[in-house]
């Protein structure tokens, strides 16, 4: 095979010089070495021999996170977002008076419809508030309806608003299905909400961990007895209560908080407790809640061994989980 040696000359661009690297006789290097065809190669004369210039490989566009995009994946995400868009609502909540951690103020958040027939909107507890509030929801076609607080969870960071679906005239019927089991490390996600107060902002990311301890918020109500998921999506104010959706169009987590002072860290609440509560609310049953007056947190075996964990207990814990 004669492999051409390239040389640059002023005014002529890329040319082939008289020198060639001889690897083996009777074969010409070209794209047909893989495909068996020479149609895609560019012919260039050099020293009386017919040689071929290999075509340049086309690089795929890259996202901000450094991952290469794929046309079929982009089309699939576009279809998912189009189907879910009517279920995303912008919430404007006015706290009528200061109560515990809530101050008399107006805040913005995001919610999404999880049961259109019952008029149930899922959002974060900090959006629902803990005191008397007056709230409105703006739907996809700019329809604005009053909503009322249906449920506030006393432990976990979620709550439900209720609206009258019969009052919607233009917004299509849509809802987001919950899939708690879909929260897995490496899952590609989209956070669809009203980030920074802007309607329908879409942020992309990848689930990096699902075993993080509950983030410390410094407020009276702090989540406990659950793990949080983390991803670098760069969410900001106004996106609390946004659904974290996968490529199947299901919500696998709830966006509830982010780390102050960083550009990308976001924390998501798993939906196991949310799905259980939703089923009870659909059947108009009370939601039993309780506490054991203790807080459980995650600690590695190596740290627990220093305070008395035995090897037998370690093995029992591995078998149980």
C-alpha positions as CSV (number, residue, x, y, z in Angstrom):
1,X,0.0,0.0,0.0
2,X,1.3,3.5,-0.9
3,X,0.4,5.9,1.9
4,X,0.7,9.5,0.6
5,X,2.8,12.0,2.6
6,X,1.0,15.4,2.8
7,X,2.8,18.7,2.4
8,X,1.5,22.3,2.6
9,X,2.5,24.8,-0.1
10,X,1.5,28.5,-0.2
11,X,-1.3,29.3,-2.4
12,X,-2.2,25.7,-3.3
13,X,-3.5,24.4,-0.1
14,X,-3.1,20.6,0.6
15,X,-0.9,18.8,-2.0
16,X,0.9,15.5,-2.2
17,X,4.6,15.5,-2.6
18,X,6.8,12.9,-4.4
19,X,7.6,10.9,-1.3
20,X,5.4,8.0,-0.2
21,X,5.6,5.5,2.6
22,X,5.7,2.0,1.2
23,X,3.9,-0.5,3.4
24,X,3.1,-3.3,0.8
25,X,2.8,-3.7,-3.0
26,X,-0.1,-3.9,-5.4
27,X,-2.7,-2.2,-3.2
28,X,-3.9,1.4,-3.0
29,X,-5.0,2.9,0.3
30,X,-8.5,4.2,0.3
31,X,-11.9,4.0,1.9
32,X,-12.5,0.7,0.1
33,X,-10.1,-0.9,2.6
34,X,-13.2,-1.2,4.8
35,X,-16.1,-0.9,2.5
36,X,-14.7,-2.3,-0.8
37,X,-15.7,0.8,-2.8
38,X,-13.7,3.8,-3.9
39,X,-16.6,6.0,-4.9
40,X,-16.4,8.3,-1.7
41,X,-12.6,8.9,-2.0
42,X,-11.2,12.0,-3.7
43,X,-8.6,11.1,-6.4
44,X,-5.3,13.0,-6.3
45,X,-2.4,12.5,-8.8
46,X,1.0,11.9,-7.4
47,X,4.1,10.7,-9.2
48,X,2.1,9.1,-11.9
49,X,0.1,7.0,-9.5
50,X,-3.5,7.1,-8.7
51,X,-4.0,7.7,-5.0
52,X,-7.0,8.5,-2.8
53,X,-7.6,11.1,-0.1
54,X,-9.5,9.6,2.8
55,X,-12.8,11.5,3.5
56,X,-12.9,13.4,6.8
57,X,-15.1,11.8,9.5
58,X,-18.1,14.0,10.5
59,X,-18.2,14.7,14.2
60,X,-21.4,14.8,16.1
61,X,-22.4,17.9,17.9
62,X,-21.8,18.0,21.6
63,X,-24.0,19.2,24.4
64,X,-22.9,21.6,27.1
65,X,-22.2,18.6,29.4
66,X,-19.8,17.1,26.8
67,X,-22.0,14.3,25.6
68,X,-22.5,13.8,21.9
69,X,-26.0,14.3,20.7
70,X,-27.8,11.8,18.5
71,X,-30.5,12.8,16.0
72,X,-32.9,10.0,17.0
73,X,-32.4,10.8,20.7
74,X,-33.2,14.4,20.1
75,X,-36.3,13.6,18.2
76,X,-37.5,11.3,20.9
77,X,-36.9,13.9,23.6
78,X,-38.8,16.5,21.5
79,X,-41.8,14.1,21.3
80,X,-41.7,13.5,25.0
81,X,-41.6,17.2,25.9
82,X,-44.4,17.9,23.4
83,X,-46.7,15.4,25.1
84,X,-45.8,16.5,28.6
85,X,-46.0,20.3,28.1
86,X,-49.7,20.7,28.7
87,X,-49.2,19.0,32.1
88,X,-46.6,21.6,33.4
89,X,-48.1,24.5,35.3
90,X,-46.6,27.7,36.7
91,X,-47.6,28.3,40.3
92,X,-47.9,31.7,42.0
93,X,-48.3,31.3,45.7
94,X,-49.0,34.2,48.2
95,X,-48.4,33.5,51.9
96,X,-51.0,35.6,53.6
97,X,-49.2,35.9,56.9
98,X,-45.9,34.8,58.4
99,X,-46.2,31.3,59.9
100,X,-43.3,29.2,61.2
101,X,-40.7,29.3,58.4
102,X,-42.9,31.0,55.9
103,X,-42.9,34.8,55.6
104,X,-45.7,36.9,54.2
105,X,-44.6,37.0,50.6
106,X,-45.3,35.9,47.1
107,X,-43.2,33.1,45.5
108,X,-43.1,31.3,42.2
109,X,-42.8,27.6,41.6
110,X,-43.6,24.8,39.3
111,X,-46.1,21.9,39.5
112,X,-47.3,19.2,37.2
113,X,-50.6,17.4,36.8
114,X,-50.5,13.8,38.0
115,X,-54.2,13.1,37.8
116,X,-56.2,15.3,35.4
117,X,-59.6,13.7,36.3
118,X,-59.1,14.5,40.0
119,X,-57.4,17.8,39.3
120,X,-54.2,16.9,41.3
121,X,-51.0,18.9,40.9
122,X,-47.8,17.7,42.5
123,X,-45.2,20.2,43.7
124,X,-42.7,20.8,46.5
125,X,-43.7,21.5,50.0
126,X,-41.9,24.8,50.1
127,X,-44.1,25.9,47.2
128,X,-47.3,24.6,49.0
129,X,-46.2,26.3,52.2
130,X,-47.1,25.5,55.8
131,X,-49.5,28.3,56.5
132,X,-52.6,29.9,54.9
133,X,-51.9,30.7,51.2
134,X,-53.7,31.9,48.1
135,X,-52.4,30.2,44.9
136,X,-53.0,30.4,41.2
137,X,-51.8,28.0,38.4
138,X,-51.0,29.1,34.9
139,X,-51.5,26.3,32.4
140,X,-50.0,25.7,28.9
141,X,-52.4,27.9,27.0
142,X,-52.1,30.8,29.4
143,X,-55.2,29.8,31.3
144,X,-55.1,30.8,34.9
145,X,-57.1,29.0,37.6
146,X,-57.3,29.3,41.4
147,X,-55.9,26.2,43.2
148,X,-56.3,25.0,46.7
149,X,-53.9,23.1,49.0
150,X,-55.0,19.5,49.2
151,X,-52.1,17.9,51.1
152,X,-48.8,18.9,52.8
153,X,-46.5,16.1,53.8
154,X,-45.1,16.7,57.3
155,X,-41.8,14.9,56.6
156,X,-41.0,14.8,52.9
157,X,-40.6,17.8,50.6
158,X,-43.8,17.5,48.5
159,X,-47.4,18.5,48.5
160,X,-50.5,18.6,46.3
161,X,-52.7,21.3,44.9
162,X,-56.2,20.7,43.5
163,X,-57.9,22.5,40.7
164,X,-61.2,22.1,38.8
165,X,-60.4,20.5,35.4
166,X,-63.9,21.4,34.1
167,X,-62.8,25.1,34.0
168,X,-60.0,24.5,31.5
169,X,-61.2,25.4,28.0
170,X,-58.1,25.4,25.8
171,X,-55.4,23.4,27.5
172,X,-55.3,19.8,26.3
173,X,-55.8,17.0,28.8
174,X,-52.4,15.7,29.9
175,X,-50.8,14.2,33.0
176,X,-47.4,12.9,34.0
177,X,-47.1,9.3,35.1
178,X,-44.9,8.5,38.2
179,X,-42.3,5.8,37.9
180,X,-40.2,5.7,41.2
181,X,-38.4,2.5,40.0
182,X,-36.9,4.4,37.0
183,X,-34.6,6.5,39.2
184,X,-31.2,4.8,38.3
185,X,-27.6,6.0,38.2
186,X,-26.8,7.0,34.6
187,X,-30.3,7.7,33.5
188,X,-30.6,10.6,31.0
189,X,-33.1,13.2,32.3
190,X,-34.8,16.4,31.6
191,X,-36.0,18.9,34.3
192,X,-39.0,20.6,32.8
193,X,-40.2,23.7,34.7
194,X,-40.2,27.4,35.2
195,X,-36.5,27.9,35.9
196,X,-35.6,31.4,37.2
197,X,-39.3,32.4,36.7
198,X,-39.2,31.8,33.0
199,X,-42.0,29.6,31.7
200,X,-41.2,26.1,30.4
201,X,-37.4,25.9,30.7
202,X,-35.9,22.5,29.9
203,X,-32.6,21.5,31.6
204,X,-30.7,18.3,30.7
205,X,-28.6,16.1,32.9
206,X,-27.7,12.6,34.0
207,X,-28.4,11.0,37.4
208,X,-25.1,10.7,39.1
209,X,-26.1,9.2,42.5
210,X,-29.2,8.1,44.3
211,X,-27.9,7.5,47.8
212,X,-27.2,11.1,49.0
213,X,-28.2,12.1,52.5
214,X,-30.9,14.7,52.7
215,X,-29.4,18.2,52.1
216,X,-29.4,20.5,55.0
217,X,-31.7,23.4,54.4
218,X,-31.4,25.2,57.8
219,X,-35.2,25.5,58.1
220,X,-37.7,24.2,60.6
221,X,-38.9,21.5,58.3
222,X,-36.1,19.3,57.0
223,X,-36.6,16.1,55.0
224,X,-35.5,12.8,56.6
225,X,-35.6,9.0,56.4
226,X,-35.0,9.0,52.6
227,X,-32.2,9.2,50.1
228,X,-31.9,12.0,47.6
229,X,-30.7,11.8,44.0
230,X,-28.2,14.2,42.5
231,X,-27.4,15.5,39.0
232,X,-25.7,18.5,37.4
233,X,-28.6,20.3,35.8
234,X,-28.0,23.8,37.1
235,X,-31.6,24.5,38.3
236,X,-32.4,27.8,40.0
237,X,-35.3,29.6,41.7
238,X,-38.7,28.9,40.3
239,X,-38.0,25.3,39.3
240,X,-38.9,23.8,42.7
241,X,-41.6,21.2,42.1
242,X,-40.5,20.5,38.5
243,X,-40.7,16.9,37.3
244,X,-37.5,15.0,36.5
245,X,-38.5,12.9,33.5
246,X,-36.9,10.1,31.6
247,X,-37.0,9.2,27.9
248,X,-40.2,7.2,28.5
249,X,-42.0,10.4,29.5
250,X,-42.4,9.4,33.2
251,X,-41.5,11.4,36.3
252,X,-38.8,9.5,38.2
253,X,-38.1,12.2,40.8
254,X,-39.1,15.7,42.0
255,X,-36.8,18.6,41.8
256,X,-36.8,20.2,45.2
257,X,-33.5,22.0,45.9
258,X,-30.0,22.9,44.8
259,X,-26.7,23.8,46.5
260,X,-26.2,27.5,47.1
261,X,-23.0,28.8,45.6
262,X,-22.5,26.1,43.0
263,X,-23.4,26.2,39.3
264,X,-24.8,22.8,38.7
265,X,-25.7,20.7,41.7
266,X,-29.4,19.8,42.0
267,X,-31.1,17.4,44.4
268,X,-34.2,15.4,43.6
269,X,-36.7,13.7,45.9
270,X,-37.4,10.0,45.0
271,X,-41.1,9.3,44.4
272,X,-41.8,6.2,46.4
273,X,-43.6,8.1,49.2
274,X,-45.2,10.4,46.7
275,X,-46.8,7.5,44.7
276,X,-48.1,5.9,47.9
277,X,-49.7,9.2,49.0
278,X,-51.2,9.8,45.5
279,X,-53.0,6.5,45.5
280,X,-54.6,7.3,48.9
281,X,-55.7,10.7,47.8
282,X,-57.3,9.3,44.6
283,X,-59.4,7.1,46.8
284,X,-60.2,9.9,49.2
285,X,-58.5,8.1,52.1
286,X,-56.5,9.7,54.9
287,X,-52.7,9.5,54.6
288,X,-51.2,7.9,57.7
289,X,-48.0,9.5,58.8
290,X,-45.9,9.0,61.9
291,X,-42.4,9.2,63.3
292,X,-40.2,7.2,65.6
293,X,-38.6,10.3,67.1
294,X,-35.3,9.5,65.4
295,X,-33.5,10.4,62.2
296,X,-31.7,7.8,60.1
297,X,-28.8,8.8,57.9
298,X,-26.5,6.9,55.5
299,X,-23.0,5.9,56.9
300,X,-20.4,3.6,55.3
301,X,-19.5,0.3,57.0
302,X,-16.0,1.5,57.6
303,X,-17.2,4.4,59.7
304,X,-19.7,2.3,61.6
305,X,-17.0,-0.4,62.4
306,X,-15.2,2.3,64.5
307,X,-18.2,2.7,66.7
308,X,-18.9,-1.0,67.3
309,X,-20.4,-2.6,64.1
310,X,-19.5,-6.3,64.0
311,X,-18.7,-8.3,60.9
312,X,-21.8,-10.5,61.5
313,X,-24.0,-7.4,61.6
314,X,-22.4,-6.1,58.4
315,X,-23.1,-9.4,56.6
316,X,-26.7,-9.4,57.8
317,X,-27.1,-5.9,56.5
318,X,-25.7,-6.9,53.1
319,X,-28.1,-9.8,52.9
320,X,-31.1,-7.7,53.9
321,X,-30.5,-5.2,51.1
